[in-house]
């Protein structure tokens, strides 16, 4: 079995079940923060879930923590901090 890192599927799950779910306590005026801990590149694509664009539209602050000895890094911009 291949190692899977279904990052976009996980973000989609959190959006639907936490951030977009009033029964779970979601409110439009709340500050929303999502912490993603990953061991590598996503094995799924965001085309199916559109999770990043949905997160942006909802002003969800995202922090991504990589926990692998070898991590592919997006080139730093003003919105990325590599430690």
Backbone as CSV, one residue per row, in Angstrom:
resi,resn,N_x,N_y,N_z,CA_x,CA_y,CA_z,C_x,C_y,C_z
1,UNK,0.833,-1.172,0.000,0.000,0.000,0.000,0.887,1.248,0.000
2,UNK,0.595,2.161,-0.887,1.368,3.397,-0.981,1.049,4.314,0.190
3,UNK,2.039,5.110,0.554,1.792,6.114,1.586,0.923,7.213,0.997
4,UNK,-0.110,7.579,1.701,-1.020,8.605,1.221,-0.986,9.814,2.135
5,UNK,-0.983,10.965,1.533,-1.093,12.215,2.265,-2.236,12.986,1.614
6,UNK,-3.449,12.716,2.066,-4.649,13.318,1.482,-4.930,14.679,2.117
7,UNK,-4.038,15.600,1.867,-4.112,16.923,2.481,-5.380,17.666,2.088
8,UNK,-5.682,17.711,0.805,-6.839,18.477,0.342,-8.149,17.846,0.812
9,UNK,-8.194,16.528,0.863,-9.379,15.844,1.384,-9.568,16.181,2.865
10,UNK,-8.477,16.247,3.613,-8.550,16.584,5.039,-9.016,18.022,5.234
11,UNK,-8.497,18.952,4.431,-8.933,20.348,4.532,-10.411,20.454,4.189
12,UNK,-10.845,19.753,3.148,-12.258,19.740,2.762,-13.120,19.233,3.915
13,UNK,-12.685,18.179,4.585,-13.425,17.619,5.721,-13.586,18.659,6.828
14,UNK,-12.498,19.354,7.154,-12.547,20.366,8.216,-13.446,21.533,7.807
15,UNK,-13.358,21.961,6.551,-14.217,23.049,6.091,-15.686,22.686,6.247
16,UNK,-16.064,21.513,5.757,-17.472,21.094,5.802,-17.965,20.824,7.216
17,UNK,-17.146,20.154,8.010,-17.620,19.671,9.308,-17.352,20.609,10.478
18,UNK,-16.469,21.583,10.298,-16.153,22.515,11.382,-16.463,23.953,10.967
19,UNK,-15.737,24.469,9.986,-15.841,25.887,9.640,-17.148,26.268,8.952
20,UNK,-17.796,25.351,8.243,-19.042,25.655,7.536,-20.256,25.032,8.213
21,UNK,-20.096,24.500,9.400,-21.157,23.750,10.073,-21.644,24.513,11.306
22,UNK,-22.787,25.170,11.181,-23.329,25.929,12.307,-23.662,25.027,13.486
23,UNK,-24.042,23.792,13.226,-24.340,22.848,14.315,-23.091,22.545,15.140
24,UNK,-21.914,22.710,14.535,-20.653,22.487,15.245,-20.167,23.762,15.928
25,UNK,-20.942,24.845,15.790,-20.590,26.099,16.445,-19.963,27.138,15.538
26,UNK,-19.929,26.880,14.229,-19.330,27.833,13.293,-20.148,29.114,13.235
27,UNK,-19.465,30.248,13.284,-20.116,31.542,13.114,-19.328,32.354,12.098
28,UNK,-20.027,33.211,11.378,-19.396,33.985,10.307,-18.346,34.959,10.830
29,UNK,-18.526,35.463,12.052,-17.620,36.488,12.562,-16.449,35.943,13.381
30,UNK,-16.347,34.633,13.510,-15.259,34.035,14.298,-13.935,34.102,13.534
31,UNK,-12.840,34.238,14.264,-11.514,34.109,13.663,-11.259,32.625,13.447
32,UNK,-10.926,32.264,12.224,-10.751,30.852,11.878,-9.281,30.576,11.579
33,UNK,-8.749,29.562,12.245,-7.350,29.186,12.067,-7.288,27.687,11.812
34,UNK,-6.533,27.295,10.802,-6.360,25.892,10.457,-4.872,25.565,10.514
35,UNK,-4.509,24.572,11.308,-3.125,24.110,11.391,-3.048,22.766,10.677
36,UNK,-2.200,22.692,9.676,-2.038,21.473,8.890,-0.658,20.910,9.199
37,UNK,-0.628,19.675,9.670,0.637,18.988,9.933,0.763,17.889,8.890
38,UNK,1.826,17.928,8.113,1.949,16.990,7.004,3.348,16.385,6.951
39,UNK,3.411,15.184,6.400,4.687,14.491,6.255,5.196,14.531,4.821
40,UNK,4.557,15.287,3.957,5.038,15.339,2.587,4.086,16.037,1.645
41,UNK,4.341,15.869,0.351,3.493,16.449,-0.674,2.137,15.765,-0.682
42,UNK,1.067,16.510,-0.959,-0.253,15.882,-1.029,-0.293,14.817,-2.117
43,UNK,-0.943,13.700,-1.823,-1.119,12.666,-2.837,-2.444,12.854,-3.565
44,UNK,-3.233,13.817,-3.127,-4.468,14.157,-3.819,-4.304,15.552,-4.423
45,UNK,-5.237,15.934,-5.288,-5.166,17.267,-5.884,-6.311,18.116,-5.357
46,UNK,-6.145,19.421,-5.464,-7.177,20.326,-4.971,-8.253,20.585,-6.010
47,UNK,-8.087,20.067,-7.231,-9.085,20.287,-8.279,-10.452,19.761,-7.852
48,UNK,-10.469,18.634,-7.201,-11.726,18.005,-6.782,-12.369,18.753,-5.616
49,UNK,-11.557,19.223,-4.681,-12.095,19.777,-3.437,-12.174,21.302,-3.432
50,UNK,-11.292,21.966,-4.172,-11.260,23.425,-4.200,-11.079,24.001,-2.792
51,UNK,-10.378,23.277,-1.946,-10.288,23.621,-0.524,-9.466,24.877,-0.254
52,UNK,-8.422,25.108,-1.014,-7.586,26.283,-0.772,-8.357,27.552,-1.116
53,UNK,-9.016,27.567,-2.262,-9.801,28.740,-2.651,-10.938,28.977,-1.656
54,UNK,-11.596,27.910,-1.206,-12.675,28.051,-0.210,-12.127,28.590,1.104
55,UNK,-10.940,28.140,1.504,-10.305,28.643,2.726,-9.999,30.132,2.598
56,UNK,-9.492,30.522,1.443,-9.178,31.934,1.209,-10.435,32.799,1.271
57,UNK,-11.511,32.344,0.641,-12.763,33.113,0.632,-13.321,33.301,2.039
58,UNK,-13.071,32.354,2.918,-13.570,32.428,4.292,-12.560,33.083,5.233
59,UNK,-11.472,33.609,4.663,-10.420,34.268,5.458,-9.873,33.369,6.561
60,UNK,-9.716,32.097,6.258,-9.154,31.151,7.225,-7.631,31.282,7.202
61,UNK,-7.070,31.527,8.362,-5.620,31.627,8.502,-5.067,30.206,8.528
62,UNK,-4.085,29.922,7.659,-3.528,28.575,7.583,-2.065,28.573,7.999
63,UNK,-1.720,27.604,8.834,-0.333,27.334,9.194,-0.048,25.903,8.764
64,UNK,1.056,25.689,8.073,1.426,24.349,7.629,2.748,23.984,8.289
65,UNK,2.760,22.825,8.935,3.952,22.324,9.608,4.378,21.040,8.909
66,UNK,5.584,21.035,8.366,6.121,19.842,7.726,6.940,19.040,8.720
67,UNK,6.698,17.734,8.769,7.396,16.863,9.723,8.081,15.717,8.997
68,UNK,8.965,16.055,8.097,9.677,15.058,7.315,11.132,15.497,7.202
69,UNK,12.057,14.537,7.129,13.450,14.942,6.963,13.695,15.655,5.633
70,UNK,12.884,15.347,4.639,13.015,15.979,3.326,11.666,16.588,2.982
71,UNK,11.623,17.904,2.909,10.362,18.588,2.641,10.531,19.451,1.398
72,UNK,9.589,19.296,0.459,9.564,20.196,-0.692,8.937,21.497,-0.218
73,UNK,9.624,22.581,-0.449,9.171,23.863,0.065,8.773,24.771,-1.088
74,UNK,7.633,25.418,-0.923,7.227,26.451,-1.860,8.183,27.620,-1.656
75,UNK,8.680,28.208,-2.735,9.590,29.343,-2.554,8.967,30.409,-1.645
76,UNK,9.739,30.943,-0.705,9.191,31.915,0.246,8.662,33.176,-0.431
77,UNK,7.570,33.676,0.093,7.021,34.971,-0.304,6.717,35.707,0.982
78,UNK,6.070,36.830,0.870,5.732,37.577,2.077,4.776,36.798,2.968
79,UNK,4.096,35.800,2.426,3.117,35.040,3.201,3.657,33.707,3.708
80,UNK,4.909,33.394,3.405,5.496,32.136,3.848,6.689,32.417,4.754
81,UNK,6.786,31.672,5.822,7.954,31.763,6.688,8.522,30.369,6.832
82,UNK,9.767,30.189,6.489,10.420,28.896,6.586,11.384,28.957,7.758
83,UNK,11.230,28.010,8.688,12.087,27.994,9.872,12.944,26.747,9.843
